[in-house]
C-alpha cells in the first residue's frame, strides 16, 4: 500500500494557527507518496500529473515509486523517482502543458514523432493533443515535472502579445537548459521546487508564490521555442509618429468608451507591441497612460462646467473611472486639489 505523508507544520505553531496559515496561502504543503505496487503508483502519479500507462522494464519485486509534489498558484511541481526501469506513456491530454527533465540521470522521451534524450542540460516541453512517453530509471534518476494548466499559460501569452492569440500555442518540444536564458529560467523554477525538499519555503507566502509562478510561465514562453517565439522575442519596430498621433486622436474621440491597447492598435491599423513601443519612443508614455491622462483632463473640464447638484462619482464614471477613491488620488496628483473642491468652485 502507498504511504502518503504530509509535511507537518513547524514546531511551536498551534493547530489553529497552522489552519489559518494554510487557508491564506496559494501553495499546498508538499505531499510525499511512496508505493511498491505498480497499479497504485500509476493511479497516484496520474492524479498528480496526467493519466498514463506504466510498464516495468526490470524485476517487479524491486519496484518502488517515490513522488513528492505540491501545487503553487495553479502550477503543479513534482519530483519523481522509480527504483527500477519503467516505461510511461500518456495519451494526448487536452488541458495542460508539461515540462519534464531529470535533475539527476537521463530519460528518453517521445513527443509525437520527436525523440528526445533529456538530462539536467535539456528539458522536454509538450502541450495538449500530442501523445508522450518516457523511459528510464535504469540508474538513479530524479525527474522534475512541471504541469501548467492550459488557461494559465494562454492568459500569460495573451498578456505578452497584447492581444488574443489567433492560433493554439505549440512548443517545438525541447528547451536548452545550458543557455543563459535556460539557466535563468531553471533558477526561477528551482525557487518553486525548493519547498519540495525542505518542507518550508518562501512559496508559502502568496505575495511571493504568485509572481514567482507567473515568472516561470512567462519565462517558459520566452525561452522555450514555440510558434509565437518570433513575435515574443524578435525586434519590434516602433510605430512612427503618424501612428502615434492617430492613436492619441482616437483616444481623444473615444475617451468615454471602454478602451484597451488592442482596441486602440486595431483602430490605427498597427500591432499592439509596435504601438506601445512607439508611444515610449515618441511620448515617453504608454497608450493606456495616455488614456488615463486624457480622461482625467476631460473629467476636470466636466467638473468645472458642472451644474448644481451634479456628483463627482457620476462624472468620474462618465469618463471611465469606476473606482471613486482611485480617481480622487489620480486627480489630486494631477491638479493639486480634490475633485470635490473643483466641483464646489
Secondary structure, 3 states (H helix, E strand, C coil): CCEEEECCCCCCCCHHHHHHHHHHCCECCCEEEEECCHHHHHHHHHHHCCCCEEEECCCHHHCCEEEEEEEECCEEEEEEEECCCEEEEECCCCCEEEEEEEEECCEEEEECCEEEEEECCEEEEECCCCCEEEEECCCCCEEEEEEEEHHHHHHHHHHHHCCCCCCCCCECCEEECCCHHHHHHHHHHHHHHHHHHHCCCHHHCHHHHHHHHHHHHHHHHHHCCECCHHHHHCCCCCCCHHHHHHHHHHHHHCCCCCCCHHHHHHHCCCCHHHHHHHHHHHHCCCHHHHHHHHHHHHHHHHHHCCCCCCCHHHHHHHCCCCCHHHHHHHHHHHHCCCHHHHHHC
